Amino acid sequence: MVTKVANTAWIAASIILATAGAAAANPGQAPPRTDTRAHALLGGIGSLLRVEVGAEVARTDINGSAVQHPQGALVLAHAGPAESAGTTVRFLLGPSRAYVGLELGYSTVTSAPPFRSDVALRSEMPLAGPEGHGFTVAWPLGFQATAGRVLVGFEAAVGWRRFSLDDPGTGESVAGSVPLFEARARAGLWVTPKVSLAATVGTGLVVNDTRTASLILGFSRFPWDGDR
């Protein structure tokens, strides 16, 4: 493994040195672009084309108006946070430092506000805390920069988180969606010129008090996302 990383680093360094040498020998010309065919296919859009997979934990505030039961028989006993843990997949495209993308996520709800039935509504006695899962669809818009092997950036994301909650005691279910408006910051490292590892933290804006944290592994089409 160490040998492969060393070989990759050596090849990357050789390419960088060769490009720099060509630029020095021809100061009036742009350095030769590697992977010309792929750049041509992008139609000049840019050099950032990346797929990311990650592990995420989230804390999202939900309330009774956000969830619905098919027959209206159950509601949440009170508003509160739903905590979840899951995975995300992201597809990003843009120039070397700015991007837009699509984010898809699936999570397991580890805790949420309890249900209460019509009887419990009259007696104010909540039922057991529910279990369930969630789905996320979001569109991130961000900016990033590379300094050496360090990668930093920030982004805004809009979308929805949909929860499906099941009461283990009664088997009843509710489902609902909450809007997602988040600001996020990230910091990471380039493991290789095309592979990055980053940690991301986010917070909800305007709509609800969401908190997220994730660890993301990225696979780029072009070395350093073209930021070299």
C-alpha positions as CSV (number, residue, x, y, z in Angstrom):
1,M,0.0,0.0,0.0
2,V,2.8,2.4,0.9
3,T,4.6,1.5,-2.3
4,K,1.4,2.3,-4.3
5,V,1.0,5.6,-2.6
6,A,4.6,6.5,-3.2
7,N,4.3,5.5,-6.8
8,T,1.2,7.6,-7.2
9,A,2.9,10.6,-5.5
10,W,5.9,10.2,-7.8
11,I,3.8,10.0,-10.9
12,A,1.8,13.1,-9.8
13,A,5.0,15.0,-9.0
14,S,6.5,14.0,-12.4
15,I,3.4,15.3,-14.2
16,I,3.5,18.6,-12.2
17,L,7.2,19.1,-12.9
18,A,6.8,18.3,-16.6
19,T,3.9,20.7,-16.9
20,A,5.9,23.4,-15.0
21,G,8.9,22.8,-17.3
22,A,6.8,23.1,-20.4
23,A,5.3,26.3,-19.1
24,A,8.8,27.7,-18.4
25,A,10.0,26.7,-21.8
26,N,7.0,28.3,-23.5
27,P,6.0,31.3,-21.4
28,G,3.7,32.6,-24.0
29,Q,1.7,29.4,-24.2
30,A,-0.6,27.7,-21.8
31,P,0.7,24.5,-20.4
32,P,-0.5,21.3,-22.1
33,R,-3.8,20.1,-20.5
34,T,-3.9,16.5,-19.4
35,D,-7.0,14.4,-20.2
36,T,-8.0,16.7,-23.0
37,R,-10.8,14.4,-24.2
38,A,-12.5,14.5,-20.8
39,H,-12.3,18.2,-20.6
40,A,-13.7,18.5,-24.1
41,L,-16.7,16.3,-23.1
42,L,-17.4,18.7,-20.3
43,G,-17.7,21.5,-22.9
44,G,-15.6,23.9,-20.9
45,I,-17.8,23.7,-17.8
46,G,-14.8,23.2,-15.6
47,S,-12.5,20.7,-13.9
48,L,-14.5,19.8,-10.8
49,L,-16.3,16.5,-11.3
50,R,-16.6,14.5,-8.1
51,V,-18.6,11.7,-6.5
52,E,-18.7,11.6,-2.7
53,V,-19.9,9.0,-0.2
54,G,-20.1,9.8,3.5
55,A,-21.4,8.9,6.9
56,E,-23.6,11.5,8.6
57,V,-25.2,12.1,11.9
58,A,-28.0,14.7,12.1
59,R,-30.3,16.3,14.7
60,T,-33.4,17.8,13.2
61,D,-36.3,19.6,15.0
62,I,-39.7,18.2,14.1
63,N,-43.2,19.0,15.3
64,G,-46.8,17.8,15.1
65,S,-47.5,19.8,11.9
66,A,-44.6,18.2,10.1
67,V,-45.8,14.6,10.4
68,Q,-49.1,13.0,9.5
69,H,-50.9,9.8,10.2
70,P,-53.1,8.3,7.4
71,Q,-56.2,8.3,9.7
72,G,-55.2,11.2,11.9
73,A,-55.1,8.9,14.9
74,L,-51.6,9.6,16.1
75,V,-49.5,12.8,16.5
76,L,-46.3,13.5,18.2
77,A,-46.7,14.2,21.9
78,H,-44.6,17.3,21.6
79,A,-42.1,19.0,19.3
80,G,-38.5,18.0,19.6
81,P,-35.4,16.7,17.8
82,A,-35.1,13.6,15.7
83,E,-31.6,12.2,15.8
84,S,-30.4,10.0,13.0
85,A,-27.3,8.4,11.5
86,G,-26.8,7.2,8.0
87,T,-25.1,7.6,4.7
88,T,-25.0,10.2,1.9
89,V,-24.1,10.1,-1.8
90,R,-23.2,13.4,-3.6
91,F,-22.6,14.3,-7.2
92,L,-20.7,17.6,-7.8
93,L,-19.9,19.5,-10.9
94,G,-18.4,22.9,-11.6
95,P,-15.3,25.0,-12.2
96,S,-12.2,24.1,-10.2
97,R,-13.3,26.0,-7.1
98,A,-17.1,26.4,-7.3
99,Y,-19.7,23.7,-7.7
100,V,-23.4,22.7,-7.7
101,G,-24.6,19.2,-7.1
102,L,-27.2,16.7,-5.9
103,E,-27.2,15.0,-2.5
104,L,-29.1,11.9,-1.6
105,G,-29.2,10.4,1.9
106,Y,-30.7,7.5,3.9
107,S,-30.6,7.3,7.7
108,T,-31.9,5.4,10.6
109,V,-33.7,7.4,13.3
110,T,-32.1,6.7,16.7
111,S,-34.4,8.9,18.7
112,A,-37.5,11.1,18.2
113,P,-40.3,12.7,20.1
114,P,-42.9,10.2,21.4
115,F,-46.3,9.5,19.9
116,R,-49.6,9.8,21.7
117,S,-52.9,8.3,20.6
118,D,-56.4,9.9,20.8
119,V,-56.8,8.3,24.3
120,A,-53.4,9.6,25.3
121,L,-54.3,13.1,24.0
122,R,-57.1,13.2,26.6
123,S,-54.9,11.8,29.4
124,E,-51.7,13.6,28.3
125,M,-49.8,10.3,28.6
126,P,-47.3,9.8,25.7
127,L,-46.6,6.5,24.2
128,A,-43.2,5.0,23.7
129,G,-40.6,6.8,21.6
130,P,-40.8,5.9,17.9
131,E,-38.3,4.3,15.6
132,G,-37.9,4.8,11.9
133,H,-35.8,6.0,9.0
134,G,-35.3,9.1,6.9
135,F,-34.5,10.2,3.4
136,T,-32.7,13.4,2.3
137,V,-32.7,15.1,-1.1
138,A,-30.7,18.4,-1.3
139,W,-29.0,20.6,-3.8
140,P,-25.6,22.0,-2.5
141,L,-24.0,25.1,-3.9
142,G,-20.4,25.7,-2.7
143,F,-16.9,27.0,-3.0
144,Q,-13.6,25.2,-2.1
145,A,-9.9,25.9,-2.3
146,T,-6.8,23.8,-2.1
147,A,-3.5,24.7,-0.4
148,G,-0.9,22.0,-0.8
149,R,-2.8,18.9,0.3
150,V,-5.3,20.8,2.5
151,L,-8.8,21.2,1.2
152,V,-11.2,23.8,2.7
153,G,-14.6,25.0,1.7
154,F,-18.1,26.1,2.5
155,E,-21.5,25.5,1.0
156,A,-25.3,26.2,1.3
157,A,-27.8,23.4,0.7
158,V,-31.5,23.4,0.2
159,G,-33.9,20.4,0.1
160,W,-36.0,18.2,2.2
161,R,-35.7,15.6,4.9
162,R,-38.5,13.1,5.0
163,F,-39.1,10.9,8.1
164,S,-41.1,7.7,8.5
165,L,-41.6,6.9,12.2
166,D,-43.0,3.7,13.7
167,D,-44.3,3.2,17.2
168,P,-42.9,-0.1,18.5
169,G,-45.7,-0.6,20.9
170,T,-48.7,-0.1,18.6
171,G,-47.2,-0.6,15.2
172,E,-48.7,2.7,14.1
173,S,-46.7,4.9,11.7
174,V,-46.5,8.6,10.8
175,A,-44.6,10.3,8.1
176,G,-43.7,13.8,7.2
177,S,-41.1,16.2,5.7
178,V,-39.2,19.1,7.0
179,P,-37.5,21.7,4.8
180,L,-33.7,21.8,4.7
181,F,-31.8,25.1,4.6
182,E,-28.2,24.5,5.8
183,A,-24.9,26.3,5.9
184,R,-21.9,24.0,6.0
185,A,-18.2,24.2,6.4
186,R,-15.6,21.5,5.6
187,A,-11.9,20.8,6.0
188,G,-10.0,17.9,4.7
189,L,-6.9,16.5,2.9
190,W,-6.1,15.2,-0.5
191,V,-5.1,11.5,0.1
192,T,-4.1,11.2,-3.5
193,P,-4.5,13.8,-6.4
194,K,-8.0,12.3,-7.1
195,V,-9.1,11.1,-3.6
196,S,-10.0,13.4,-0.8
197,L,-11.2,12.9,2.8
198,A,-13.0,15.7,4.6
199,A,-15.0,16.4,7.7
200,T,-18.1,18.6,7.4
201,V,-20.3,20.4,10.0
202,G,-23.6,22.1,9.2
203,T,-26.3,24.1,10.9
204,G,-29.9,24.9,9.9
205,L,-31.0,28.4,8.8
206,V,-34.3,30.1,8.9
207,V,-36.6,27.1,9.2
208,N,-35.4,24.8,12.0
209,D,-32.5,24.1,14.3
210,T,-30.7,21.4,12.5
211,R,-27.2,20.2,13.3
212,T,-25.2,17.8,11.1
213,A,-21.7,16.3,11.0
214,S,-20.3,14.0,8.4
215,L,-17.1,12.3,7.2
216,I,-16.9,12.3,3.4
217,L,-14.7,10.4,1.0
218,G,-14.5,12.0,-2.4
219,F,-13.4,10.6,-5.8
220,S,-12.5,13.3,-8.4
221,R,-12.4,12.9,-12.2
222,F,-9.5,15.4,-12.5
223,P,-6.4,15.7,-10.2
224,W,-6.9,18.2,-7.4
225,D,-10.2,19.2,-9.0
226,G,-8.2,21.3,-11.5
227,D,-7.1,23.7,-8.7
228,R,-3.4,23.4,-9.5
